[in-house]
Amino acid sequence: MIYINKALFKSIMVLNGDTLNSLAEAMGKTRPTISHKLNETHGEFTTSEIRFIKDRYHLTIEDIDRIFFTTAVS
């Protein structure tokens, strides 16, 4: 199963002085929309949203893989 590494995502946001509110505003989304996507309860981040996040935080492809394409180990 693939899941979002929320802890890593949130730590990158904090290191960049962002909150869910400020990120959502920058993306033109609502805070609940971003929260639902982060918690994987309603929808997923789109390719364009992931690209926006990559550019906003100057992430590498490896960072994106670690955040958005982490495989759960049981």
PDB file with one MODEL, atoms N, CA, C and O in Angstrom:
MODEL        1
ATOM      1  N   MET A   1       0.834  -1.179   0.000  1.00  0.00           N
ATOM      2  CA  MET A   1       0.000   0.000   0.000  1.00  0.00           C
ATOM      3  C   MET A   1       0.884   1.249   0.000  1.00  0.00           C
ATOM      4  O   MET A   1       1.905   1.297   0.686  1.00  0.00           O
ATOM      5  N   ILE A   2       0.485   2.247  -0.768  1.00  0.00           N
ATOM      6  CA  ILE A   2       1.231   3.503  -0.839  1.00  0.00           C
ATOM      7  C   ILE A   2       0.509   4.542   0.011  1.00  0.00           C
ATOM      8  O   ILE A   2      -0.718   4.641  -0.031  1.00  0.00           O
ATOM      9  N   TYR A   3       1.269   5.313   0.779  1.00  0.00           N
ATOM     10  CA  TYR A   3       0.670   6.344   1.602  1.00  0.00           C
ATOM     11  C   TYR A   3       1.564   7.573   1.638  1.00  0.00           C
ATOM     12  O   TYR A   3       2.729   7.523   1.242  1.00  0.00           O
ATOM     13  N   ILE A   4       1.004   8.676   2.117  1.00  0.00           N
ATOM     14  CA  ILE A   4       1.761   9.917   2.245  1.00  0.00           C
ATOM     15  C   ILE A   4       2.500   9.906   3.578  1.00  0.00           C
ATOM     16  O   ILE A   4       1.929   9.575   4.618  1.00  0.00           O
ATOM     17  N   ASN A   5       3.768  10.269   3.530  1.00  0.00           N
ATOM     18  CA  ASN A   5       4.559  10.402   4.749  1.00  0.00           C
ATOM     19  C   ASN A   5       4.231  11.773   5.345  1.00  0.00           C
ATOM     20  O   ASN A   5       4.907  12.764   5.068  1.00  0.00           O
ATOM     21  N   LYS A   6       3.170  11.809   6.176  1.00  0.00           N
ATOM     22  CA  LYS A   6       2.673  13.073   6.733  1.00  0.00           C
ATOM     23  C   LYS A   6       3.706  13.764   7.615  1.00  0.00           C
ATOM     24  O   LYS A   6       3.828  14.988   7.578  1.00  0.00           O
ATOM     25  N   ALA A   7       4.440  13.006   8.395  1.00  0.00           N
ATOM     26  CA  ALA A   7       5.432  13.610   9.299  1.00  0.00           C
ATOM     27  C   ALA A   7       6.501  14.349   8.494  1.00  0.00           C
ATOM     28  O   ALA A   7       6.878  15.468   8.839  1.00  0.00           O
ATOM     29  N   LEU A   8       6.982  13.728   7.434  1.00  0.00           N
ATOM     30  CA  LEU A   8       7.995  14.372   6.597  1.00  0.00           C
ATOM     31  C   LEU A   8       7.418  15.595   5.901  1.00  0.00           C
ATOM     32  O   LEU A   8       8.059  16.644   5.851  1.00  0.00           O
ATOM     33  N   PHE A   9       6.214  15.464   5.365  1.00  0.00           N
ATOM     34  CA  PHE A   9       5.554  16.584   4.687  1.00  0.00           C
ATOM     35  C   PHE A   9       5.394  17.765   5.634  1.00  0.00           C
ATOM     36  O   PHE A   9       5.733  18.895   5.283  1.00  0.00           O
ATOM     37  N   LYS A  10       4.879  17.510   6.835  1.00  0.00           N
ATOM     38  CA  LYS A  10       4.665  18.581   7.810  1.00  0.00           C
ATOM     39  C   LYS A  10       5.978  19.204   8.268  1.00  0.00           C
ATOM     40  O   LYS A  10       6.050  20.416   8.472  1.00  0.00           O
ATOM     41  N   SER A  11       7.020  18.383   8.432  1.00  0.00           N
ATOM     42  CA  SER A  11       8.315  18.935   8.858  1.00  0.00           C
ATOM     43  C   SER A  11       8.894  19.853   7.781  1.00  0.00           C
ATOM     44  O   SER A  11       9.510  20.869   8.103  1.00  0.00           O
ATOM     45  N   ILE A  12       8.706  19.508   6.527  1.00  0.00           N
ATOM     46  CA  ILE A  12       9.177  20.367   5.427  1.00  0.00           C
ATOM     47  C   ILE A  12       8.383  21.667   5.407  1.00  0.00           C
ATOM     48  O   ILE A  12       8.941  22.737   5.167  1.00  0.00           O
ATOM     49  N   MET A  13       7.084  21.571   5.659  1.00  0.00           N
ATOM     50  CA  MET A  13       6.267  22.788   5.730  1.00  0.00           C
ATOM     51  C   MET A  13       6.779  23.706   6.842  1.00  0.00           C
ATOM     52  O   MET A  13       6.957  24.905   6.625  1.00  0.00           O
ATOM     53  N   VAL A  14       7.011  23.152   8.017  1.00  0.00           N
ATOM     54  CA  VAL A  14       7.475  23.938   9.164  1.00  0.00           C
ATOM     55  C   VAL A  14       8.835  24.558   8.871  1.00  0.00           C
ATOM     56  O   VAL A  14       9.057  25.732   9.166  1.00  0.00           O
ATOM     57  N   LEU A  15       9.738  23.786   8.298  1.00  0.00           N
ATOM     58  CA  LEU A  15      11.074  24.312   7.968  1.00  0.00           C
ATOM     59  C   LEU A  15      10.997  25.482   6.996  1.00  0.00           C
ATOM     60  O   LEU A  15      11.887  26.331   6.961  1.00  0.00           O
ATOM     61  N   ASN A  16       9.928  25.520   6.211  1.00  0.00           N
ATOM     62  CA  ASN A  16       9.739  26.594   5.238  1.00  0.00           C
ATOM     63  C   ASN A  16       8.773  27.668   5.740  1.00  0.00           C
ATOM     64  O   ASN A  16       8.355  28.537   4.974  1.00  0.00           O
ATOM     65  N   GLY A  17       8.421  27.607   7.022  1.00  0.00           N
ATOM     66  CA  GLY A  17       7.563  28.620   7.621  1.00  0.00           C
ATOM     67  C   GLY A  17       6.124  28.571   7.142  1.00  0.00           C
ATOM     68  O   GLY A  17       5.418  29.579   7.185  1.00  0.00           O
ATOM     69  N   ASP A  18       5.688  27.417   6.690  1.00  0.00           N
ATOM     70  CA  ASP A  18       4.326  27.261   6.176  1.00  0.00           C
ATOM     71  C   ASP A  18       3.429  26.561   7.183  1.00  0.00           C
ATOM     72  O   ASP A  18       3.897  25.858   8.078  1.00  0.00           O
ATOM     73  N   THR A  19       2.137  26.771   7.015  1.00  0.00           N
ATOM     74  CA  THR A  19       1.093  26.045   7.732  1.00  0.00           C
ATOM     75  C   THR A  19       0.156  25.480   6.666  1.00  0.00           C
ATOM     76  O   THR A  19       0.285  25.805   5.486  1.00  0.00           O
ATOM     77  N   LEU A  20      -0.781  24.638   7.080  1.00  0.00           N
ATOM     78  CA  LEU A  20      -1.765  24.153   6.119  1.00  0.00           C
ATOM     79  C   LEU A  20      -2.544  25.325   5.532  1.00  0.00           C
ATOM     80  O   LEU A  20      -2.883  25.322   4.348  1.00  0.00           O
ATOM     81  N   ASN A  21      -2.825  26.323   6.360  1.00  0.00           N
ATOM     82  CA  ASN A  21      -3.558  27.498   5.872  1.00  0.00           C
ATOM     83  C   ASN A  21      -2.776  28.235   4.801  1.00  0.00           C
ATOM     84  O   ASN A  21      -3.318  28.548   3.741  1.00  0.00           O
ATOM     85  N   SER A  22      -1.503  28.516   5.067  1.00  0.00           N
ATOM     86  CA  SER A  22      -0.718  29.287   4.101  1.00  0.00           C
ATOM     87  C   SER A  22      -0.454  28.486   2.831  1.00  0.00           C
ATOM     88  O   SER A  22      -0.451  29.049   1.736  1.00  0.00           O
ATOM     89  N   LEU A  23      -0.234  27.189   2.964  1.00  0.00           N
ATOM     90  CA  LEU A  23      -0.041  26.350   1.782  1.00  0.00           C
ATOM     91  C   LEU A  23      -1.320  26.304   0.951  1.00  0.00           C
ATOM     92  O   LEU A  23      -1.283  26.461  -0.269  1.00  0.00           O
ATOM     93  N   ALA A  24      -2.447  26.090   1.617  1.00  0.00           N
ATOM     94  CA  ALA A  24      -3.723  26.032   0.910  1.00  0.00           C
ATOM     95  C   ALA A  24      -3.990  27.344   0.173  1.00  0.00           C
ATOM     96  O   ALA A  24      -4.415  27.336  -0.982  1.00  0.00           O
ATOM     97  N   GLU A  25      -3.742  28.451   0.833  1.00  0.00           N
ATOM     98  CA  GLU A  25      -3.956  29.755   0.203  1.00  0.00           C
ATOM     99  C   GLU A  25      -3.064  29.922  -1.024  1.00  0.00           C
ATOM    100  O   GLU A  25      -3.515  30.394  -2.067  1.00  0.00           O
ATOM    101  N   ALA A  26      -1.800  29.534  -0.895  1.00  0.00           N
ATOM    102  CA  ALA A  26      -0.861  29.653  -2.017  1.00  0.00           C
ATOM    103  C   ALA A  26      -1.283  28.772  -3.194  1.00  0.00           C
ATOM    104  O   ALA A  26      -1.028  29.101  -4.352  1.00  0.00           O
ATOM    105  N   MET A  27      -1.932  27.647  -2.878  1.00  0.00           N
ATOM    106  CA  MET A  27      -2.362  26.718  -3.920  1.00  0.00           C
ATOM    107  C   MET A  27      -3.740  27.074  -4.471  1.00  0.00           C
ATOM    108  O   MET A  27      -4.199  26.471  -5.441  1.00  0.00           O
ATOM    109  N   GLY A  28      -4.399  28.055  -3.852  1.00  0.00           N
ATOM    110  CA  GLY A  28      -5.749  28.402  -4.285  1.00  0.00           C
ATOM    111  C   GLY A  28      -6.778  27.374  -3.857  1.00  0.00           C
ATOM    112  O   GLY A  28      -7.802  27.193  -4.517  1.00  0.00           O
ATOM    113  N   LYS A  29      -6.502  26.705  -2.752  1.00  0.00           N
ATOM    114  CA  LYS A  29      -7.385  25.663  -2.218  1.00  0.00           C
ATOM    115  C   LYS A  29      -7.831  26.076  -0.823  1.00  0.00           C
ATOM    116  O   LYS A  29      -7.341  27.061  -0.270  1.00  0.00           O
ATOM    117  N   THR A  30      -8.762  25.317  -0.260  1.00  0.00           N
ATOM    118  CA  THR A  30      -9.149  25.555   1.117  1.00  0.00           C
ATOM    119  C   THR A  30      -8.306  24.680   2.040  1.00  0.00           C
ATOM    120  O   THR A  30      -7.764  23.657   1.620  1.00  0.00           O
ATOM    121  N   ARG A  31      -8.204  25.094   3.298  1.00  0.00           N
ATOM    122  CA  ARG A  31      -7.450  24.308   4.265  1.00  0.00           C
ATOM    123  C   ARG A  31      -8.037  22.893   4.397  1.00  0.00           C
ATOM    124  O   ARG A  31      -7.279  21.923   4.401  1.00  0.00           O
ATOM    125  N   PRO A  32      -9.379  22.750   4.506  1.00  0.00           N
ATOM    126  CA  PRO A  32      -9.922  21.386   4.599  1.00  0.00           C
ATOM    127  C   PRO A  32      -9.578  20.507   3.400  1.00  0.00           C
ATOM    128  O   PRO A  32      -9.343  19.309   3.558  1.00  0.00           O
ATOM    129  N   THR A  33      -9.546  21.091   2.206  1.00  0.00           N
ATOM    130  CA  THR A  33      -9.191  20.312   1.013  1.00  0.00           C
ATOM    131  C   THR A  33      -7.788  19.744   1.140  1.00  0.00           C
ATOM    132  O   THR A  33      -7.572  18.560   0.881  1.00  0.00           O
ATOM    133  N   ILE A  34      -6.825  20.580   1.538  1.00  0.00           N
ATOM    134  CA  ILE A  34      -5.439  20.122   1.694  1.00  0.00           C
ATOM    135  C   ILE A  34      -5.340  19.123   2.841  1.00  0.00           C
ATOM    136  O   ILE A  34      -4.636  18.119   2.733  1.00  0.00           O
ATOM    137  N   SER A  35      -6.040  19.392   3.930  1.00  0.00           N
ATOM    138  CA  SER A  35      -6.028  18.480   5.074  1.00  0.00           C
ATOM    139  C   SER A  35      -6.570  17.110   4.695  1.00  0.00           C
ATOM    140  O   SER A  35      -5.985  16.089   5.057  1.00  0.00           O
ATOM    141  N   HIS A  36      -7.687  17.081   3.966  1.00  0.00           N
ATOM    142  CA  HIS A  36      -8.269  15.797   3.538  1.00  0.00           C
ATOM    143  C   HIS A  36      -7.307  15.029   2.638  1.00  0.00           C
ATOM    144  O   HIS A  36      -7.168  13.812   2.763  1.00  0.00           O
ATOM    145  N   LYS A  37      -6.649  15.738   1.740  1.00  0.00           N
ATOM    146  CA  LYS A  37      -5.690  15.069   0.852  1.00  0.00           C
ATOM    147  C   LYS A  37      -4.492  14.552   1.633  1.00  0.00           C
ATOM    148  O   LYS A  37      -3.995  13.456   1.373  1.00  0.00           O
ATOM    149  N   LEU A  38      -4.031  15.347   2.593  1.00  0.00           N
ATOM    150  CA  LEU A  38      -2.887  14.931   3.408  1.00  0.00           C
ATOM    151  C   LEU A  38      -3.242  13.714   4.265  1.00  0.00           C
ATOM    152  O   LEU A  38      -2.420  12.818   4.458  1.00  0.00           O
ATOM    153  N   ASN A  39      -4.472  13.695   4.772  1.00  0.00           N
ATOM    154  CA  ASN A  39      -4.909  12.574   5.608  1.00  0.00           C
ATOM    155  C   ASN A  39      -5.488  11.425   4.801  1.00  0.00           C
ATOM    156  O   ASN A  39      -5.909  10.410   5.355  1.00  0.00           O
ATOM    157  N   GLU A  40      -5.504  11.600   3.466  1.00  0.00           N
ATOM    158  CA  GLU A  40      -5.976  10.566   2.550  1.00  0.00           C
ATOM    159  C   GLU A  40      -7.399  10.121   2.849  1.00  0.00           C
ATOM    160  O   GLU A  40      -7.736   8.942   2.744  1.00  0.00           O
ATOM    161  N   THR A  41      -8.245  11.112   3.233  1.00  0.00           N
ATOM    162  CA  THR A  41      -9.637  10.793   3.531  1.00  0.00           C
ATOM    163  C   THR A  41     -10.573  11.142   2.378  1.00  0.00           C
ATOM    164  O   THR A  41     -11.595  10.481   2.194  1.00  0.00           O
ATOM    165  N   HIS A  42     -10.239  12.170   1.599  1.00  0.00           N
ATOM    166  CA  HIS A  42     -11.076  12.573   0.461  1.00  0.00           C
ATOM    167  C   HIS A  42     -10.170  13.052  -0.660  1.00  0.00           C
ATOM    168  O   HIS A  42      -9.758  14.212  -0.681  1.00  0.00           O
ATOM    169  N   GLY A  43      -9.867  12.184  -1.568  1.00  0.00           N
ATOM    170  CA  GLY A  43      -9.064  12.571  -2.713  1.00  0.00           C
ATOM    171  C   GLY A  43      -7.569  12.447  -2.476  1.00  0.00           C
ATOM    172  O   GLY A  43      -7.105  12.180  -1.368  1.00  0.00           O
ATOM    173  N   GLU A  44      -6.840  12.650  -3.553  1.00  0.00           N
ATOM    174  CA  GLU A  44      -5.383  12.560  -3.530  1.00  0.00           C
ATOM    175  C   GLU A  44      -4.807  13.832  -4.129  1.00  0.00           C
ATOM    176  O   GLU A  44      -5.495  14.562  -4.842  1.00  0.00           O
ATOM    177  N   PHE A  45      -3.543  14.090  -3.836  1.00  0.00           N
ATOM    178  CA  PHE A  45      -2.871  15.212  -4.470  1.00  0.00           C
ATOM    179  C   PHE A  45      -2.712  14.907  -5.954  1.00  0.00           C
ATOM    180  O   PHE A  45      -2.317  13.804  -6.332  1.00  0.00           O
ATOM    181  N   THR A  46      -3.021  15.884  -6.782  1.00  0.00           N
ATOM    182  CA  THR A  46      -2.870  15.722  -8.225  1.00  0.00           C
ATOM    183  C   THR A  46      -1.411  15.935  -8.604  1.00  0.00           C
ATOM    184  O   THR A  46      -0.610  16.422  -7.806  1.00  0.00           O
ATOM    185  N   THR A  47      -1.087  15.567  -9.820  1.00  0.00           N
ATOM    186  CA  THR A  47       0.268  15.774 -10.323  1.00  0.00           C
ATOM    187  C   THR A  47       0.643  17.249 -10.274  1.00  0.00           C
ATOM    188  O   THR A  47       1.760  17.593  -9.887  1.00  0.00           O
ATOM    189  N   SER A  48      -0.277  18.116 -10.660  1.00  0.00           N
ATOM    190  CA  SER A  48       0.035  19.554 -10.646  1.00  0.00           C
ATOM    191  C   SER A  48       0.201  20.079  -9.223  1.00  0.00           C
ATOM    192  O   SER A  48       1.015  20.973  -8.988  1.00  0.00           O
ATOM    193  N   GLU A  49      -0.550  19.542  -8.279  1.00  0.00           N
ATOM    194  CA  GLU A  49      -0.383  19.950  -6.874  1.00  0.00           C
ATOM    195  C   GLU A  49       0.958  19.481  -6.321  1.00  0.00           C
ATOM    196  O   GLU A  49       1.627  20.217  -5.596  1.00  0.00           O
ATOM    197  N   ILE A  50       1.344  18.267  -6.659  1.00  0.00           N
ATOM    198  CA  ILE A  50       2.647  17.757  -6.220  1.00  0.00           C
ATOM    199  C   ILE A  50       3.762  18.588  -6.840  1.00  0.00           C
ATOM    200  O   ILE A  50       4.750  18.895  -6.172  1.00  0.00           O
ATOM    201  N   ARG A  51       3.616  18.950  -8.092  1.00  0.00           N
ATOM    202  CA  ARG A  51       4.611  19.799  -8.757  1.00  0.00           C
ATOM    203  C   ARG A  51       4.692  21.162  -8.062  1.00  0.00           C
ATOM    204  O   ARG A  51       5.787  21.689  -7.870  1.00  0.00           O
ATOM    205  N   PHE A  52       3.550  21.736  -7.684  1.00  0.00           N
ATOM    206  CA  PHE A  52       3.521  23.007  -6.967  1.00  0.00           C
ATOM    207  C   PHE A  52       4.287  22.897  -5.651  1.00  0.00           C
ATOM    208  O   PHE A  52       5.096  23.763  -5.318  1.00  0.00           O
ATOM    209  N   ILE A  53       4.023  21.827  -4.909  1.00  0.00           N
ATOM    210  CA  ILE A  53       4.695  21.601  -3.624  1.00  0.00           C
ATOM    211  C   ILE A  53       6.198  21.414  -3.842  1.00  0.00           C
ATOM    212  O   ILE A  53       7.007  21.952  -3.086  1.00  0.00           O
ATOM    213  N   LYS A  54       6.565  20.664  -4.860  1.00  0.00           N
ATOM    214  CA  LYS A  54       7.982  20.456  -5.188  1.00  0.00           C
ATOM    215  C   LYS A  54       8.671  21.791  -5.433  1.00  0.00           C
ATOM    216  O   LYS A  54       9.752  22.045  -4.902  1.00  0.00           O
ATOM    217  N   ASP A  55       8.046  22.636  -6.232  1.00  0.00           N
ATOM    218  CA  ASP A  55       8.638  23.937  -6.554  1.00  0.00           C
ATOM    219  C   ASP A  55       8.646  24.871  -5.342  1.00  0.00           C
ATOM    220  O   ASP A  55       9.629  25.574  -5.111  1.00  0.00           O
ATOM    221  N   ARG A  56       7.575  24.883  -4.582  1.00  0.00           N
ATOM    222  CA  ARG A  56       7.468  25.780  -3.424  1.00  0.00           C
ATOM    223  C   ARG A  56       8.564  25.501  -2.395  1.00  0.00           C
ATOM    224  O   ARG A  56       9.145  26.427  -1.830  1.00  0.00           O
ATOM    225  N   TYR A  57       8.838  24.222  -2.159  1.00  0.00           N
ATOM    226  CA  TYR A  57       9.817  23.840  -1.136  1.00  0.00           C
ATOM    227  C   TYR A  57      11.165  23.421  -1.713  1.00  0.00           C
ATOM    228  O   TYR A  57      12.034  22.946  -0.982  1.00  0.00           O
ATOM    229  N   HIS A  58      11.341  23.593  -3.009  1.00  0.00           N
ATOM    230  CA  HIS A  58      12.605  23.246  -3.684  1.00  0.00           C
ATOM    231  C   HIS A  58      13.017  21.799  -3.382  1.00  0.00           C
ATOM    232  O   HIS A  58      14.151  21.522  -2.988  1.00  0.00           O
ATOM    233  N   LEU A  59      12.066  20.899  -3.578  1.00  0.00           N
ATOM    234  CA  LEU A  59      12.294  19.490  -3.280  1.00  0.00           C
ATOM    235  C   LEU A  59      12.904  18.764  -4.471  1.00  0.00           C
ATOM    236  O   LEU A  59      12.713  19.156  -5.622  1.00  0.00           O
ATOM    237  N   THR A  60      13.633  17.709  -4.175  1.00  0.00           N
ATOM    238  CA  THR A  60      14.182  16.846  -5.216  1.00  0.00           C
ATOM    239  C   THR A  60      13.150  15.766  -5.550  1.00  0.00           C
ATOM    240  O   THR A  60      12.159  15.593  -4.840  1.00  0.00           O
ATOM    241  N   ILE A  61      13.398  15.064  -6.613  1.00  0.00           N
ATOM    242  CA  ILE A  61      12.534  13.931  -6.976  1.00  0.00           C
ATOM    243  C   ILE A  61      12.551  12.890  -5.856  1.00  0.00           C
ATOM    244  O   ILE A  61      11.529  12.267  -5.569  1.00  0.00           O
ATOM    245  N   GLU A  62      13.695  12.707  -5.235  1.00  0.00           N
ATOM    246  CA  GLU A  62      13.798  11.750  -4.128  1.00  0.00           C
ATOM    247  C   GLU A  62      12.935  12.195  -2.957  1.00  0.00           C
ATOM    248  O   GLU A  62      12.288  11.367  -2.316  1.00  0.00           O
ATOM    249  N   ASP A  63      12.920  13.510  -2.669  1.00  0.00           N
ATOM    250  CA  ASP A  63      12.062  14.035  -1.599  1.00  0.00           C
ATOM    251  C   ASP A  63      10.594  13.734  -1.908  1.00  0.00           C
ATOM    252  O   ASP A  63       9.844  13.284  -1.042  1.00  0.00           O
ATOM    253  N   ILE A  64      10.203  13.989  -3.147  1.00  0.00           N
ATOM    254  CA  ILE A  64       8.820  13.735  -3.562  1.00  0.00           C
ATOM    255  C   ILE A  64       8.484  12.258  -3.396  1.00  0.00           C
ATOM    256  O   ILE A  64       7.408  11.919  -2.903  1.00  0.00           O
ATOM    257  N   ASP A  65       9.383  11.386  -3.799  1.00  0.00           N
ATOM    258  CA  ASP A  65       9.167   9.946  -3.624  1.00  0.00           C
ATOM    259  C   ASP A  65       8.978   9.595  -2.153  1.00  0.00           C
ATOM    260  O   ASP A  65       8.088   8.817  -1.811  1.00  0.00           O
ATOM    261  N   ARG A  66       9.810  10.165  -1.279  1.00  0.00           N
ATOM    262  CA  ARG A  66       9.723   9.866   0.160  1.00  0.00           C
ATOM    263  C   ARG A  66       8.428  10.396   0.770  1.00  0.00           C
ATOM    264  O   ARG A  66       7.894   9.795   1.702  1.00  0.00           O
ATOM    265  N   ILE A  67       7.923  11.505   0.260  1.00  0.00           N
ATOM    266  CA  ILE A  67       6.697  12.086   0.813  1.00  0.00           C
ATOM    267  C   ILE A  67       5.451  11.417   0.252  1.00  0.00           C
ATOM    268  O   ILE A  67       4.581  10.989   1.010  1.00  0.00           O
ATOM    269  N   PHE A  68       5.359  11.324  -1.063  1.00  0.00           N
ATOM    270  CA  PHE A  68       4.104  10.938  -1.710  1.00  0.00           C
ATOM    271  C   PHE A  68       4.014   9.485  -2.160  1.00  0.00           C
ATOM    272  O   PHE A  68       2.926   9.003  -2.475  1.00  0.00           O
ATOM    273  N   PHE A  69       5.128   8.793  -2.192  1.00  0.00           N
ATOM    274  CA  PHE A  69       5.090   7.433  -2.747  1.00  0.00           C
ATOM    275  C   PHE A  69       5.772   6.436  -1.824  1.00  0.00           C
ATOM    276  O   PHE A  69       6.487   5.541  -2.275  1.00  0.00           O
ATOM    277  N   THR A  70       5.544   6.600  -0.532  1.00  0.00           N
ATOM    278  CA  THR A  70       6.129   5.715   0.454  1.00  0.00           C
ATOM    279  C   THR A  70       5.271   4.450   0.554  1.00  0.00           C
ATOM    280  O   THR A  70       4.043   4.527   0.590  1.00  0.00           O
ATOM    281  N   THR A  71       5.912   3.318   0.598  1.00  0.00           N
ATOM    282  CA  THR A  71       5.216   2.044   0.723  1.00  0.00           C
ATOM    283  C   THR A  71       5.167   1.654   2.187  1.00  0.00           C
ATOM    284  O   THR A  71       6.188   1.645   2.874  1.00  0.00           O
ATOM    285  N   ALA A  72       3.974   1.332   2.656  1.00  0.00           N
ATOM    286  CA  ALA A  72       3.806   0.898   4.036  1.00  0.00           C
ATOM    287  C   ALA A  72       4.408  -0.488   4.218  1.00  0.00           C
ATOM    288  O   ALA A  72       4.244  -1.373   3.378  1.00  0.00           O
ATOM    289  N   VAL A  73       5.100  -0.653   5.320  1.00  0.00           N
ATOM    290  CA  VAL A  73       5.689  -1.948   5.643  1.00  0.00           C
ATOM    291  C   VAL A  73       4.879  -2.535   6.787  1.00  0.00           C
ATOM    292  O   VAL A  73       4.710  -1.900   7.828  1.00  0.00           O
ATOM    293  N   SER A  74       4.374  -3.767   6.589  1.00  0.00           N
ATOM    294  CA  SER A  74       3.579  -4.364   7.667  1.00  0.00           C
ATOM    295  C   SER A  74       4.374  -5.335   8.470  1.00  0.00           C
ATOM    296  O   SER A  74       3.853  -5.926   9.416  1.00  0.00           O
TER     297      SER A  74
ENDMDL
END
